[in-house]
Amino acid sequence: NSMPISKDQLITDIAEATDLDKAAVRTVLEQLSEIVADALENSDEVTLPGIGKLKLNARPARTGRNPQTGKAIEIAAKNVVKFVPAKALTDAIN
């Protein structure tokens, strides 16, 4: 089993592959997460080229059950992010 790649490892790998320094790569990655979050607030889809799409799905309010007591509880509506992998990514790992 392989180990998950940490943020630091990702930064190191990108820095080595692009000849950018680690501080610049870290800044880009941190900005990317902010830009994606802002974009999803204003649109329902963001494309990450070669990786996939992040889509915003509105999940309506619903009634659920507390598993411990069995009592009905209201679950509030919320937005969830769904990831749809790019065909290139799916092809690359298969």
C-alpha positions as CSV (number, residue, x, y, z in Angstrom):
1,N,0.0,0.0,0.0
2,S,1.3,3.4,-0.9
3,M,1.3,6.4,1.4
4,P,-0.9,9.4,0.7
5,I,0.9,12.5,-0.7
6,S,1.0,15.3,1.8
7,K,0.7,19.0,0.9
8,D,4.5,19.4,1.6
9,Q,5.3,16.5,-0.8
10,L,3.0,17.9,-3.4
11,I,4.8,21.3,-3.1
12,T,8.2,19.6,-3.4
13,D,7.2,17.5,-6.4
14,I,5.7,20.6,-8.3
15,A,8.8,22.7,-7.4
16,E,11.1,20.0,-8.8
17,A,9.1,19.5,-11.9
18,T,8.8,23.3,-12.7
19,D,12.0,24.8,-11.3
20,L,9.9,27.1,-9.2
21,D,10.8,27.7,-5.6
22,K,8.7,26.0,-2.9
23,A,7.4,29.3,-1.5
24,A,6.0,30.2,-4.9
25,V,4.4,26.8,-5.3
26,R,2.9,27.0,-1.8
27,T,1.4,30.4,-2.5
28,V,-0.1,29.2,-5.8
29,L,-1.7,26.1,-4.1
30,E,-3.1,28.3,-1.3
31,Q,-4.5,30.8,-3.8
32,L,-6.0,27.9,-5.8
33,S,-8.1,26.8,-2.9
34,E,-9.4,30.3,-2.3
35,I,-10.1,30.9,-6.0
36,V,-12.0,27.6,-6.3
37,A,-14.0,28.4,-3.2
38,D,-14.9,31.9,-4.5
39,A,-15.7,30.5,-7.9
40,L,-18.1,27.9,-6.5
41,E,-19.9,30.6,-4.5
42,N,-20.5,32.5,-7.8
43,S,-20.9,29.6,-10.2
44,D,-21.9,26.0,-9.9
45,E,-18.9,24.4,-11.6
46,V,-15.1,24.9,-11.7
47,T,-12.8,23.0,-14.1
48,L,-9.3,21.9,-13.1
49,P,-7.6,21.1,-16.4
50,G,-6.5,17.5,-16.7
51,I,-7.9,16.7,-13.2
52,G,-11.7,17.2,-13.3
53,K,-14.6,19.4,-12.5
54,L,-15.9,20.5,-9.1
55,K,-19.7,20.9,-9.2
56,L,-21.9,22.5,-6.6
57,N,-25.0,20.5,-5.7
58,A,-27.7,22.0,-3.5
59,R,-28.9,19.3,-1.0
60,P,-32.4,20.2,0.1
61,A,-33.5,20.1,3.8
62,R,-34.8,16.7,4.8
63,T,-36.0,14.7,7.8
64,G,-33.5,12.2,9.2
65,R,-33.3,9.9,12.2
66,N,-31.0,10.1,15.2
67,P,-29.4,6.6,15.1
68,Q,-29.2,6.4,18.9
69,T,-32.7,7.4,19.8
70,G,-34.6,6.8,16.6
71,K,-36.2,10.2,16.9
72,A,-36.9,12.2,13.8
73,I,-34.6,15.2,13.3
74,E,-34.5,18.0,10.7
75,I,-31.4,18.1,8.6
76,A,-30.8,21.6,7.1
77,A,-30.3,22.2,3.4
78,K,-26.7,22.6,2.4
79,N,-24.4,22.9,-0.6
80,V,-22.1,20.0,-1.3
81,V,-19.2,19.8,-3.7
82,K,-19.1,16.8,-6.1
83,F,-15.9,15.8,-8.0
84,V,-16.2,14.6,-11.6
85,P,-12.8,13.3,-12.8
86,A,-11.5,14.3,-16.2
87,K,-11.3,11.5,-18.8
88,A,-7.6,12.1,-19.2
89,L,-7.1,11.4,-15.4
90,T,-9.3,8.3,-15.5
91,D,-7.4,7.1,-18.6
92,A,-4.0,7.8,-17.0
93,I,-4.6,5.6,-14.0
94,N,-6.1,2.6,-15.9
